[in-house]
């Protein structure tokens, strides 16, 4: 017979591990399925300078190691597996993992986070890690003295473009409209930098070239005239937003039209009693490690109180 867990946590970013720390200390004996990116998005960043308690900053991967160790110290079991299918239609809830295991749990805490969006071009996928990246802080270092392009018009694009000036000789920012949605201060910081050139009304329609095995050029299109041109390039950085990792919950839990899971106001509880959501899977607005950790704590406390109410 399968053991029914008190709580199963899906995801191992700041939200998942914080939920685990609190759940473990409340004797819920949590199991964490770490997912396909153990440690979450912070494992592909370098310095984290805005997480309180680290006055000198901390490296993202190192911080997530600390989160994991702290969760394990109180008895959390972490499995490096990915949830592939869920059934929340009856209790105990069921989760199938890619290790051919089936978990049953009285409560589920979803902390599956979000992932960077890509343009969806065929060559973009083929040249990932060969000049195409969605993380300047991870890969910028490899573009010393190179000519790089950043796609996007939000705060991320400005931040990445500014960051890349530390390494690249030229940074070109491609904005598909004639305005950017980034905050004024972030725009100014990027646009006033001598290494940054903005190309308004410009989209990437192809990444060249797969034959060379690395990015050598981009085919760009004027979004107003449709005119195309090819520009030499060593790197392409995508900064066009993120998508919550919630496909798994389609048809099981309410989500908005982008896929963010919907929780009750001011809570992590969902329409299914016993299922809680924290972190970026339900937050399109703040998307910070500290807010993810905060909602992870909320989810564990809510799960604990919900179980207490069930069992009396
Ligand atoms: P946003 O959703 O804010 O911006 C995405 C940008 O990408 C938009 O300019 C959008 O263009 C563009 N875009 C989307 N799809 C495409 C496409 N297919 N081709 C070309 N361009 C495309 O995402 P961000 O990641 O920038 O920011 C997300 C949130 O995080 C925001 O709230 C932001 O303020 C915050 N943030 C804050 C930072 C800070 O304060 N230090 C740093 C980074 C992020 P369009 O405008 O035309 O839709």
py3Dmol code that shows the C-alpha trace and the ligand (Angstrom):
import py3Dmol

protein = """\
ATOM      1  CA  UNK A   1       0.000   0.000   0.000  1.00  0.00           C
ATOM      2  CA  UNK A   2       1.271   3.476  -0.817  1.00  0.00           C
ATOM      3  CA  UNK A   3       2.036   5.692   2.138  1.00  0.00           C
ATOM      4  CA  UNK A   4      -0.183   8.770   2.161  1.00  0.00           C
ATOM      5  CA  UNK A   5       2.017  11.816   2.737  1.00  0.00           C
ATOM      6  CA  UNK A   6       0.777  14.701   4.825  1.00  0.00           C
ATOM      7  CA  UNK A   7       2.189  17.145   2.342  1.00  0.00           C
ATOM      8  CA  UNK A   8       3.831  16.882  -1.058  1.00  0.00           C
ATOM      9  CA  UNK A   9       5.625  19.938  -2.412  1.00  0.00           C
ATOM     10  CA  UNK A  10       6.117  20.339  -6.151  1.00  0.00           C
ATOM     11  CA  UNK A  11       9.101  22.543  -6.979  1.00  0.00           C
ATOM     12  CA  UNK A  12      12.371  23.463  -5.308  1.00  0.00           C
ATOM     13  CA  UNK A  13      12.861  27.207  -5.712  1.00  0.00           C
ATOM     14  CA  UNK A  14      12.620  29.652  -2.796  1.00  0.00           C
ATOM     15  CA  UNK A  15       8.857  29.017  -2.526  1.00  0.00           C
ATOM     16  CA  UNK A  16       9.101  25.212  -2.456  1.00  0.00           C
ATOM     17  CA  UNK A  17      11.997  25.031  -0.003  1.00  0.00           C
ATOM     18  CA  UNK A  18      10.543  27.648   2.326  1.00  0.00           C
ATOM     19  CA  UNK A  19       7.269  25.719   2.354  1.00  0.00           C
ATOM     20  CA  UNK A  20       9.349  22.607   3.149  1.00  0.00           C
ATOM     21  CA  UNK A  21      11.178  24.277   6.049  1.00  0.00           C
ATOM     22  CA  UNK A  22       7.917  25.388   7.642  1.00  0.00           C
ATOM     23  CA  UNK A  23       6.081  22.138   6.901  1.00  0.00           C
ATOM     24  CA  UNK A  24       8.934  20.021   8.282  1.00  0.00           C
ATOM     25  CA  UNK A  25       9.064  22.074  11.481  1.00  0.00           C
ATOM     26  CA  UNK A  26       5.310  21.532  11.838  1.00  0.00           C
ATOM     27  CA  UNK A  27       5.849  17.731  11.630  1.00  0.00           C
ATOM     28  CA  UNK A  28       4.186  17.416   8.244  1.00  0.00           C
ATOM     29  CA  UNK A  29       7.152  15.302   7.039  1.00  0.00           C
ATOM     30  CA  UNK A  30       7.165  16.936   3.607  1.00  0.00           C
ATOM     31  CA  UNK A  31       8.438  15.374   0.426  1.00  0.00           C
ATOM     32  CA  UNK A  32       9.740  17.723  -2.268  1.00  0.00           C
ATOM     33  CA  UNK A  33       9.805  16.763  -5.934  1.00  0.00           C
ATOM     34  CA  UNK A  34      12.564  19.073  -7.128  1.00  0.00           C
ATOM     35  CA  UNK A  35      11.390  19.364 -10.755  1.00  0.00           C
ATOM     36  CA  UNK A  36      13.403  19.770 -13.935  1.00  0.00           C
ATOM     37  CA  UNK A  37      15.419  22.722 -12.644  1.00  0.00           C
ATOM     38  CA  UNK A  38      16.351  21.854  -9.051  1.00  0.00           C
ATOM     39  CA  UNK A  39      16.761  25.064  -7.082  1.00  0.00           C
ATOM     40  CA  UNK A  40      14.675  26.972  -9.613  1.00  0.00           C
ATOM     41  CA  UNK A  41      15.465  30.136 -11.509  1.00  0.00           C
ATOM     42  CA  UNK A  42      18.055  31.391  -9.019  1.00  0.00           C
ATOM     43  CA  UNK A  43      20.353  28.579 -10.073  1.00  0.00           C
ATOM     44  CA  UNK A  44      20.792  30.336 -13.416  1.00  0.00           C
ATOM     45  CA  UNK A  45      21.625  33.730 -11.951  1.00  0.00           C
ATOM     46  CA  UNK A  46      24.899  34.866 -10.477  1.00  0.00           C
ATOM     47  CA  UNK A  47      24.835  37.438  -7.671  1.00  0.00           C
ATOM     48  CA  UNK A  48      21.660  37.875  -5.640  1.00  0.00           C
ATOM     49  CA  UNK A  49      21.983  41.260  -4.006  1.00  0.00           C
ATOM     50  CA  UNK A  50      18.450  41.951  -2.845  1.00  0.00           C
ATOM     51  CA  UNK A  51      17.753  38.971  -0.590  1.00  0.00           C
ATOM     52  CA  UNK A  52      17.765  40.286   2.980  1.00  0.00           C
ATOM     53  CA  UNK A  53      20.326  38.775   5.309  1.00  0.00           C
ATOM     54  CA  UNK A  54      23.167  38.735   2.776  1.00  0.00           C
ATOM     55  CA  UNK A  55      24.720  42.199   3.026  1.00  0.00           C
ATOM     56  CA  UNK A  56      27.536  41.258   0.634  1.00  0.00           C
ATOM     57  CA  UNK A  57      25.212  39.412  -1.780  1.00  0.00           C
ATOM     58  CA  UNK A  58      25.236  35.676  -2.436  1.00  0.00           C
ATOM     59  CA  UNK A  59      25.525  33.503  -5.536  1.00  0.00           C
ATOM     60  CA  UNK A  60      22.131  32.147  -6.638  1.00  0.00           C
ATOM     61  CA  UNK A  61      23.145  28.453  -6.785  1.00  0.00           C
ATOM     62  CA  UNK A  62      24.872  28.702  -3.401  1.00  0.00           C
ATOM     63  CA  UNK A  63      21.792  30.271  -1.840  1.00  0.00           C
ATOM     64  CA  UNK A  64      19.566  27.488  -3.165  1.00  0.00           C
ATOM     65  CA  UNK A  65      21.945  24.882  -1.714  1.00  0.00           C
ATOM     66  CA  UNK A  66      21.475  26.580   1.642  1.00  0.00           C
ATOM     67  CA  UNK A  67      17.681  26.532   1.224  1.00  0.00           C
ATOM     68  CA  UNK A  68      17.810  22.797   0.462  1.00  0.00           C
ATOM     69  CA  UNK A  69      20.100  21.969   3.397  1.00  0.00           C
ATOM     70  CA  UNK A  70      17.904  23.953   5.762  1.00  0.00           C
ATOM     71  CA  UNK A  71      14.814  22.058   4.563  1.00  0.00           C
ATOM     72  CA  UNK A  72      16.605  18.692   4.892  1.00  0.00           C
ATOM     73  CA  UNK A  73      17.874  19.548   8.366  1.00  0.00           C
ATOM     74  CA  UNK A  74      14.288  19.324   9.621  1.00  0.00           C
ATOM     75  CA  UNK A  75      13.570  16.042   7.871  1.00  0.00           C
ATOM     76  CA  UNK A  76      12.348  17.083   4.427  1.00  0.00           C
ATOM     77  CA  UNK A  77      12.891  14.396   1.801  1.00  0.00           C
ATOM     78  CA  UNK A  78      13.980  15.822  -1.547  1.00  0.00           C
ATOM     79  CA  UNK A  79      13.628  13.678  -4.664  1.00  0.00           C
ATOM     80  CA  UNK A  80      15.125  14.816  -7.948  1.00  0.00           C
ATOM     81  CA  UNK A  81      12.046  13.881  -9.906  1.00  0.00           C
ATOM     82  CA  UNK A  82       9.499  15.775 -11.916  1.00  0.00           C
ATOM     83  CA  UNK A  83       5.740  15.606 -11.484  1.00  0.00           C
ATOM     84  CA  UNK A  84       4.249  14.545 -14.809  1.00  0.00           C
ATOM     85  CA  UNK A  85       0.571  14.031 -14.044  1.00  0.00           C
ATOM     86  CA  UNK A  86      -1.727  14.964 -11.190  1.00  0.00           C
ATOM     87  CA  UNK A  87      -5.199  13.978 -10.081  1.00  0.00           C
ATOM     88  CA  UNK A  88      -6.759  16.434  -7.669  1.00  0.00           C
ATOM     89  CA  UNK A  89     -10.322  15.196  -8.251  1.00  0.00           C
ATOM     90  CA  UNK A  90     -10.344  13.115  -5.064  1.00  0.00           C
ATOM     91  CA  UNK A  91      -8.427  12.772  -1.821  1.00  0.00           C
ATOM     92  CA  UNK A  92      -5.792  11.648  -1.207  1.00  0.00           C
ATOM     93  CA  UNK A  93      -4.433  13.608  -4.155  1.00  0.00           C
ATOM     94  CA  UNK A  94      -2.279  11.682  -6.607  1.00  0.00           C
ATOM     95  CA  UNK A  95       0.899  12.753  -8.372  1.00  0.00           C
ATOM     96  CA  UNK A  96       2.813  10.668 -10.899  1.00  0.00           C
ATOM     97  CA  UNK A  97       6.544  11.394 -11.337  1.00  0.00           C
ATOM     98  CA  UNK A  98       8.961  10.770 -14.197  1.00  0.00           C
ATOM     99  CA  UNK A  99      10.615   8.104 -12.014  1.00  0.00           C
ATOM    100  CA  UNK A 100       7.506   5.941 -12.506  1.00  0.00           C
ATOM    101  CA  UNK A 101       6.404   6.615  -8.948  1.00  0.00           C
ATOM    102  CA  UNK A 102       2.935   7.523  -7.729  1.00  0.00           C
ATOM    103  CA  UNK A 103       2.650   9.753  -4.684  1.00  0.00           C
ATOM    104  CA  UNK A 104      -0.464  10.158  -2.583  1.00  0.00           C
ATOM    105  CA  UNK A 105      -0.829  13.136  -0.303  1.00  0.00           C
ATOM    106  CA  UNK A 106      -3.396  14.800   1.899  1.00  0.00           C
ATOM    107  CA  UNK A 107      -2.165  18.259   0.892  1.00  0.00           C
ATOM    108  CA  UNK A 108      -0.247  19.503  -2.115  1.00  0.00           C
ATOM    109  CA  UNK A 109       1.838  22.655  -2.222  1.00  0.00           C
ATOM    110  CA  UNK A 110       2.496  23.770  -5.776  1.00  0.00           C
ATOM    111  CA  UNK A 111       5.708  25.778  -6.193  1.00  0.00           C
ATOM    112  CA  UNK A 112       6.561  25.018  -9.797  1.00  0.00           C
ATOM    113  CA  UNK A 113       7.649  28.577 -10.625  1.00  0.00           C
ATOM    114  CA  UNK A 114       8.022  30.125 -14.047  1.00  0.00           C
ATOM    115  CA  UNK A 115      10.376  29.848 -17.039  1.00  0.00           C
ATOM    116  CA  UNK A 116      11.800  32.362 -19.473  1.00  0.00           C
ATOM    117  CA  UNK A 117       9.921  32.747 -22.746  1.00  0.00           C
ATOM    118  CA  UNK A 118      11.578  32.199 -26.121  1.00  0.00           C
ATOM    119  CA  UNK A 119      10.556  33.562 -29.516  1.00  0.00           C
ATOM    120  CA  UNK A 120       9.745  30.102 -30.862  1.00  0.00           C
ATOM    121  CA  UNK A 121      12.123  30.214 -33.848  1.00  0.00           C
ATOM    122  CA  UNK A 122      13.500  26.874 -34.989  1.00  0.00           C
ATOM    123  CA  UNK A 123      17.146  27.970 -35.039  1.00  0.00           C
ATOM    124  CA  UNK A 124      16.766  29.718 -31.698  1.00  0.00           C
ATOM    125  CA  UNK A 125      16.308  26.326 -30.043  1.00  0.00           C
ATOM    126  CA  UNK A 126      19.122  24.737 -32.036  1.00  0.00           C
ATOM    127  CA  UNK A 127      21.563  27.486 -31.042  1.00  0.00           C
ATOM    128  CA  UNK A 128      20.674  27.604 -27.366  1.00  0.00           C
ATOM    129  CA  UNK A 129      23.914  27.661 -25.424  1.00  0.00           C
ATOM    130  CA  UNK A 130      25.716  28.466 -28.683  1.00  0.00           C
ATOM    131  CA  UNK A 131      24.989  32.182 -28.619  1.00  0.00           C
ATOM    132  CA  UNK A 132      21.294  32.123 -27.714  1.00  0.00           C
ATOM    133  CA  UNK A 133      20.506  32.691 -24.050  1.00  0.00           C
ATOM    134  CA  UNK A 134      17.643  33.836 -21.833  1.00  0.00           C
ATOM    135  CA  UNK A 135      19.910  34.797 -18.956  1.00  0.00           C
ATOM    136  CA  UNK A 136      22.492  37.555 -19.349  1.00  0.00           C
ATOM    137  CA  UNK A 137      23.659  37.183 -15.774  1.00  0.00           C
ATOM    138  CA  UNK A 138      24.462  33.516 -16.417  1.00  0.00           C
ATOM    139  CA  UNK A 139      26.046  33.793 -19.844  1.00  0.00           C
ATOM    140  CA  UNK A 140      27.151  37.417 -20.284  1.00  0.00           C
ATOM    141  CA  UNK A 141      30.661  36.535 -19.219  1.00  0.00           C
ATOM    142  CA  UNK A 142      31.169  34.503 -22.414  1.00  0.00           C
ATOM    143  CA  UNK A 143      30.579  37.549 -24.617  1.00  0.00           C
ATOM    144  CA  UNK A 144      33.588  39.647 -23.741  1.00  0.00           C
ATOM    145  CA  UNK A 145      34.357  42.007 -26.634  1.00  0.00           C
ATOM    146  CA  UNK A 146      31.428  40.602 -28.675  1.00  0.00           C
ATOM    147  CA  UNK A 147      28.422  42.103 -30.436  1.00  0.00           C
ATOM    148  CA  UNK A 148      25.207  41.039 -28.752  1.00  0.00           C
ATOM    149  CA  UNK A 149      21.493  41.646 -29.233  1.00  0.00           C
ATOM    150  CA  UNK A 150      18.826  41.762 -26.542  1.00  0.00           C
ATOM    151  CA  UNK A 151      15.134  41.303 -27.412  1.00  0.00           C
ATOM    152  CA  UNK A 152      12.418  42.956 -25.334  1.00  0.00           C
ATOM    153  CA  UNK A 153      11.143  46.274 -24.099  1.00  0.00           C
ATOM    154  CA  UNK A 154      10.502  45.593 -20.424  1.00  0.00           C
ATOM    155  CA  UNK A 155      12.569  46.041 -17.271  1.00  0.00           C
ATOM    156  CA  UNK A 156      14.294  42.706 -17.857  1.00  0.00           C
ATOM    157  CA  UNK A 157      15.491  43.733 -21.314  1.00  0.00           C
ATOM    158  CA  UNK A 158      16.877  47.027 -19.974  1.00  0.00           C
ATOM    159  CA  UNK A 159      18.507  45.296 -17.039  1.00  0.00           C
ATOM    160  CA  UNK A 160      20.070  42.625 -19.247  1.00  0.00           C
ATOM    161  CA  UNK A 161      21.266  45.180 -21.824  1.00  0.00           C
ATOM    162  CA  UNK A 162      22.877  47.293 -19.100  1.00  0.00           C
ATOM    163  CA  UNK A 163      24.456  44.223 -17.521  1.00  0.00           C
ATOM    164  CA  UNK A 164      25.874  43.045 -20.858  1.00  0.00           C
ATOM    165  CA  UNK A 165      27.761  46.335 -21.327  1.00  0.00           C
ATOM    166  CA  UNK A 166      30.187  44.994 -18.711  1.00  0.00           C
ATOM    167  CA  UNK A 167      31.392  42.401 -21.209  1.00  0.00           C
ATOM    168  CA  UNK A 168      30.208  43.038 -24.764  1.00  0.00           C
ATOM    169  CA  UNK A 169      31.690  45.673 -27.065  1.00  0.00           C
ATOM    170  CA  UNK A 170      28.262  46.506 -28.556  1.00  0.00           C
ATOM    171  CA  UNK A 171      24.797  45.877 -27.132  1.00  0.00           C
ATOM    172  CA  UNK A 172      21.823  46.250 -29.478  1.00  0.00           C
ATOM    173  CA  UNK A 173      18.356  46.368 -27.977  1.00  0.00           C
ATOM    174  CA  UNK A 174      15.534  45.211 -30.254  1.00  0.00           C
ATOM    175  CA  UNK A 175      12.120  46.648 -29.378  1.00  0.00           C
ATOM    176  CA  UNK A 176       9.151  45.457 -31.428  1.00  0.00           C
ATOM    177  CA  UNK A 177       7.143  48.680 -30.932  1.00  0.00           C
ATOM    178  CA  UNK A 178       8.116  52.372 -30.871  1.00  0.00           C
ATOM    179  CA  UNK A 179       7.850  52.508 -27.084  1.00  0.00           C
ATOM    180  CA  UNK A 180       9.147  50.403 -24.238  1.00  0.00           C
ATOM    181  CA  UNK A 181       7.119  49.307 -21.272  1.00  0.00           C
ATOM    182  CA  UNK A 182      10.148  49.384 -18.967  1.00  0.00           C
ATOM    183  CA  UNK A 183      10.192  51.845 -16.063  1.00  0.00           C
ATOM    184  CA  UNK A 184      11.740  55.246 -16.854  1.00  0.00           C
ATOM    185  CA  UNK A 185      14.771  54.733 -14.653  1.00  0.00           C
ATOM    186  CA  UNK A 186      15.640  51.358 -16.185  1.00  0.00           C
ATOM    187  CA  UNK A 187      15.144  52.726 -19.722  1.00  0.00           C
ATOM    188  CA  UNK A 188      17.376  55.704 -19.048  1.00  0.00           C
ATOM    189  CA  UNK A 189      20.109  53.575 -17.559  1.00  0.00           C
ATOM    190  CA  UNK A 190      20.169  51.368 -20.679  1.00  0.00           C
ATOM    191  CA  UNK A 191      19.559  53.989 -23.351  1.00  0.00           C
ATOM    192  CA  UNK A 192      22.095  56.450 -21.968  1.00  0.00           C
ATOM    193  CA  UNK A 193      24.851  53.880 -22.018  1.00  0.00           C
ATOM    194  CA  UNK A 194      27.374  54.527 -24.774  1.00  0.00           C
ATOM    195  CA  UNK A 195      27.559  50.840 -25.739  1.00  0.00           C
ATOM    196  CA  UNK A 196      23.781  50.443 -26.125  1.00  0.00           C
ATOM    197  CA  UNK A 197      21.957  51.103 -29.417  1.00  0.00           C
ATOM    198  CA  UNK A 198      18.164  50.777 -29.574  1.00  0.00           C
ATOM    199  CA  UNK A 199      16.401  49.557 -32.706  1.00  0.00           C
ATOM    200  CA  UNK A 200      12.718  50.489 -32.488  1.00  0.00           C
ATOM    201  CA  UNK A 201      10.004  48.596 -34.383  1.00  0.00           C
ATOM    202  CA  UNK A 202      12.357  45.688 -34.901  1.00  0.00           C
ATOM    203  CA  UNK A 203      11.753  41.965 -34.552  1.00  0.00           C
ATOM    204  CA  UNK A 204      14.006  38.921 -34.946  1.00  0.00           C
ATOM    205  CA  UNK A 205      12.704  36.574 -37.624  1.00  0.00           C
ATOM    206  CA  UNK A 206      15.623  34.145 -37.834  1.00  0.00           C
ATOM    207  CA  UNK A 207      18.834  33.254 -36.035  1.00  0.00           C
ATOM    208  CA  UNK A 208      21.821  32.416 -38.258  1.00  0.00           C
ATOM    209  CA  UNK A 209      23.428  30.111 -38.637  1.00  0.00           C
ATOM    210  CA  UNK A 210      23.000  26.513 -37.688  1.00  0.00           C
ATOM    211  CA  UNK A 211      25.675  25.380 -40.189  1.00  0.00           C
ATOM    212  CA  UNK A 212      28.331  27.349 -38.325  1.00  0.00           C
ATOM    213  CA  UNK A 213      27.165  25.776 -35.063  1.00  0.00           C
ATOM    214  CA  UNK A 214      26.884  29.156 -33.361  1.00  0.00           C
ATOM    215  CA  UNK A 215      25.150  32.498 -33.736  1.00  0.00           C
ATOM    216  CA  UNK A 216      26.812  34.544 -36.464  1.00  0.00           C
ATOM    217  CA  UNK A 217      23.977  36.831 -37.561  1.00  0.00           C
ATOM    218  CA  UNK A 218      20.302  37.668 -37.125  1.00  0.00           C
ATOM    219  CA  UNK A 219      17.601  38.276 -39.692  1.00  0.00           C
ATOM    220  CA  UNK A 220      15.714  41.318 -38.473  1.00  0.00           C
ATOM    221  CA  UNK A 221      12.432  42.744 -39.641  1.00  0.00           C
ATOM    222  CA  UNK A 222      11.071  46.274 -39.487  1.00  0.00           C
ATOM    223  CA  UNK A 223       7.679  45.641 -37.864  1.00  0.00           C
ATOM    224  CA  UNK A 224       6.138  48.637 -39.643  1.00  0.00           C
ATOM    225  CA  UNK A 225       7.362  48.167 -43.211  1.00  0.00           C
ATOM    226  CA  UNK A 226       8.006  44.418 -43.140  1.00  0.00           C
ATOM    227  CA  UNK A 227      11.464  45.061 -44.603  1.00  0.00           C
ATOM    228  CA  UNK A 228      14.119  42.519 -43.619  1.00  0.00           C
ATOM    229  CA  UNK A 229      17.863  42.841 -43.128  1.00  0.00           C
ATOM    230  CA  UNK A 230      20.688  40.651 -41.851  1.00  0.00           C
ATOM    231  CA  UNK A 231      23.001  41.933 -39.116  1.00  0.00           C
ATOM    232  CA  UNK A 232      26.141  40.247 -37.822  1.00  0.00           C
ATOM    233  CA  UNK A 233      25.808  39.097 -34.225  1.00  0.00           C
ATOM    234  CA  UNK A 234      27.644  36.932 -31.718  1.00  0.00           C
ATOM    235  CA  UNK A 235      24.843  36.565 -29.223  1.00  0.00           C
ATOM    236  CA  UNK A 236      21.080  36.816 -28.827  1.00  0.00           C
ATOM    237  CA  UNK A 237      19.585  37.336 -25.373  1.00  0.00           C
ATOM    238  CA  UNK A 238      15.847  36.907 -24.899  1.00  0.00           C
ATOM    239  CA  UNK A 239      14.182  39.080 -22.278  1.00  0.00           C
ATOM    240  CA  UNK A 240      10.550  38.858 -23.319  1.00  0.00           C
ATOM    241  CA  UNK A 241       8.978  37.717 -20.096  1.00  0.00           C
ATOM    242  CA  UNK A 242       8.190  34.472 -18.344  1.00  0.00           C
ATOM    243  CA  UNK A 243       5.567  31.736 -18.425  1.00  0.00           C
ATOM    244  CA  UNK A 244       4.356  29.995 -15.287  1.00  0.00           C
ATOM    245  CA  UNK A 245       5.127  26.250 -15.195  1.00  0.00           C
ATOM    246  CA  UNK A 246       1.540  25.180 -14.760  1.00  0.00           C
ATOM    247  CA  UNK A 247       0.630  23.158 -17.888  1.00  0.00           C
ATOM    248  CA  UNK A 248       0.405  20.130 -15.622  1.00  0.00           C
ATOM    249  CA  UNK A 249      -2.594  21.615 -13.820  1.00  0.00           C
ATOM    250  CA  UNK A 250      -4.696  22.408 -16.899  1.00  0.00           C
ATOM    251  CA  UNK A 251      -8.247  21.307 -16.270  1.00  0.00           C
ATOM    252  CA  UNK A 252      -7.518  20.617 -12.587  1.00  0.00           C
ATOM    253  CA  UNK A 253      -7.109  24.095 -11.128  1.00  0.00           C
ATOM    254  CA  UNK A 254      -8.363  27.520 -12.167  1.00  0.00           C
ATOM    255  CA  UNK A 255      -5.749  29.635 -13.942  1.00  0.00           C
ATOM    256  CA  UNK A 256      -5.757  32.984 -15.729  1.00  0.00           C
ATOM    257  CA  UNK A 257      -5.382  33.260 -19.507  1.00  0.00           C
ATOM    258  CA  UNK A 258      -1.558  33.243 -19.265  1.00  0.00           C
ATOM    259  CA  UNK A 259      -1.519  30.220 -16.958  1.00  0.00           C
ATOM    260  CA  UNK A 260      -0.950  31.767 -13.526  1.00  0.00           C
ATOM    261  CA  UNK A 261      -2.819  29.683 -10.952  1.00  0.00           C
ATOM    262  CA  UNK A 262      -5.561  31.507  -9.106  1.00  0.00           C
ATOM    263  CA  UNK A 263      -5.569  31.544  -5.315  1.00  0.00           C
ATOM    264  CA  UNK A 264      -8.045  33.002  -2.858  1.00  0.00           C
ATOM    265  CA  UNK A 265      -7.449  36.676  -2.017  1.00  0.00           C
ATOM    266  CA  UNK A 266      -4.544  37.109   0.383  1.00  0.00           C
ATOM    267  CA  UNK A 267      -4.075  33.330   0.667  1.00  0.00           C
ATOM    268  CA  UNK A 268      -2.327  30.462  -1.117  1.00  0.00           C
ATOM    269  CA  UNK A 269      -5.468  28.282  -0.953  1.00  0.00           C
ATOM    270  CA  UNK A 270      -7.097  27.309  -4.253  1.00  0.00           C
ATOM    271  CA  UNK A 271     -10.638  26.256  -5.126  1.00  0.00           C
ATOM    272  CA  UNK A 272      -9.616  22.687  -4.228  1.00  0.00           C
ATOM    273  CA  UNK A 273      -9.398  22.391  -0.432  1.00  0.00           C
ATOM    274  CA  UNK A 274      -5.973  20.967   0.460  1.00  0.00           C
ATOM    275  CA  UNK A 275      -4.186  22.277  -2.657  1.00  0.00           C
ATOM    276  CA  UNK A 276      -2.091  25.408  -2.159  1.00  0.00           C
ATOM    277  CA  UNK A 277      -0.013  27.446  -4.601  1.00  0.00           C
ATOM    278  CA  UNK A 278       2.948  29.686  -3.837  1.00  0.00           C
ATOM    279  CA  UNK A 279       5.753  31.504  -5.659  1.00  0.00           C
ATOM    280  CA  UNK A 280       5.863  32.481  -9.323  1.00  0.00           C
ATOM    281  CA  UNK A 281       3.285  29.864 -10.344  1.00  0.00           C
ATOM    282  CA  UNK A 282       0.670  32.246  -8.921  1.00  0.00           C
ATOM    283  CA  UNK A 283       2.503  35.593  -9.021  1.00  0.00           C
ATOM    284  CA  UNK A 284       2.862  37.568 -12.224  1.00  0.00           C
ATOM    285  CA  UNK A 285       3.478  40.812 -10.384  1.00  0.00           C
ATOM    286  CA  UNK A 286       6.328  40.634  -7.850  1.00  0.00           C
ATOM    287  CA  UNK A 287       8.243  37.558  -9.055  1.00  0.00           C
ATOM    288  CA  UNK A 288      10.988  37.963  -6.479  1.00  0.00           C
ATOM    289  CA  UNK A 289      12.824  35.300  -4.455  1.00  0.00           C
ATOM    290  CA  UNK A 290      11.772  36.964  -1.229  1.00  0.00           C
ATOM    291  CA  UNK A 291       8.084  37.129  -2.161  1.00  0.00           C
ATOM    292  CA  UNK A 292       8.226  33.519  -3.374  1.00  0.00           C
ATOM    293  CA  UNK A 293       9.738  32.498  -0.031  1.00  0.00           C
ATOM    294  CA  UNK A 294       7.051  34.503   1.783  1.00  0.00           C
ATOM    295  CA  UNK A 295       4.222  32.767  -0.029  1.00  0.00           C
ATOM    296  CA  UNK A 296       5.945  29.394   0.516  1.00  0.00           C
ATOM    297  CA  UNK A 297       5.763  30.049   4.247  1.00  0.00           C
ATOM    298  CA  UNK A 298       2.086  31.001   3.898  1.00  0.00           C
ATOM    299  CA  UNK A 299       1.318  27.784   1.996  1.00  0.00           C
ATOM    300  CA  UNK A 300       2.895  25.581   4.690  1.00  0.00           C
ATOM    301  CA  UNK A 301       1.024  27.362   7.476  1.00  0.00           C
ATOM    302  CA  UNK A 302      -2.248  27.095   5.553  1.00  0.00           C
ATOM    303  CA  UNK A 303      -1.642  23.393   4.841  1.00  0.00           C
ATOM    304  CA  UNK A 304      -0.886  22.723   8.502  1.00  0.00           C
ATOM    305  CA  UNK A 305      -4.040  24.519   9.699  1.00  0.00           C
ATOM    306  CA  UNK A 306      -6.159  22.850   7.041  1.00  0.00           C
ATOM    307  CA  UNK A 307      -4.922  19.380   8.111  1.00  0.00           C
ATOM    308  CA  UNK A 308      -5.540  20.255  11.732  1.00  0.00           C
ATOM    309  CA  UNK A 309      -9.118  21.243  10.914  1.00  0.00           C
ATOM    310  CA  UNK A 310      -9.612  17.940   9.030  1.00  0.00           C
ATOM    311  CA  UNK A 311      -8.286  15.721  11.765  1.00  0.00           C
ATOM    312  CA  UNK A 312      -9.488  17.791  14.719  1.00  0.00           C
TER     313      UNK A 312
END
"""
ligand_1 = """\
48
LIG
P 7.474 42.224 -19.383
O 6.311 41.336 -19.597
O 7.327 43.430 -18.528
O 8.033 42.726 -20.774
C 8.218 41.849 -21.844
C 8.754 42.644 -23.022
O 9.059 41.746 -24.069
C 7.753 43.661 -23.557
O 8.428 44.824 -23.926
C 7.187 42.951 -24.789
O 6.812 43.826 -25.812
C 8.389 42.158 -25.243
N 7.994 40.980 -26.015
C 7.129 40.003 -25.642
N 7.044 39.065 -26.594
C 7.871 39.462 -27.588
C 8.205 38.923 -28.837
N 7.692 37.765 -29.272
N 9.095 39.608 -29.614
C 9.621 40.758 -29.182
N 9.353 41.331 -28.005
C 8.479 40.693 -27.218
O 8.622 41.231 -18.823
P 9.924 41.567 -18.003
O 10.573 40.237 -17.832
O 10.696 42.639 -18.583
O 9.387 42.038 -16.581
C 8.474 41.238 -15.829
C 8.213 41.906 -14.475
O 9.409 41.916 -13.674
C 7.794 43.360 -14.626
O 6.839 43.633 -13.643
C 9.073 44.121 -14.351
O 8.824 45.420 -13.859
C 9.750 43.241 -13.296
N 11.216 43.414 -13.344
C 11.770 44.343 -12.502
C 13.126 44.557 -12.495
C 13.680 45.551 -11.563
O 12.960 46.371 -11.045
N 14.982 45.543 -11.304
C 14.041 43.821 -13.394
C 13.339 42.894 -14.259
C 11.989 42.714 -14.218
P 5.455 44.705 -25.764
O 5.743 45.804 -24.790
O 5.308 45.146 -27.157
O 4.382 43.759 -25.297
"""
view = py3Dmol.view(width=600, height=400)
view.addModel(protein, "pdb")
view.setStyle({"model": 0}, {"cartoon": {"style": "trace"}})
view.addModel(ligand_1, "xyz")
view.setStyle({"model": 1}, {"stick": {}})
view.zoomTo()
view.show()
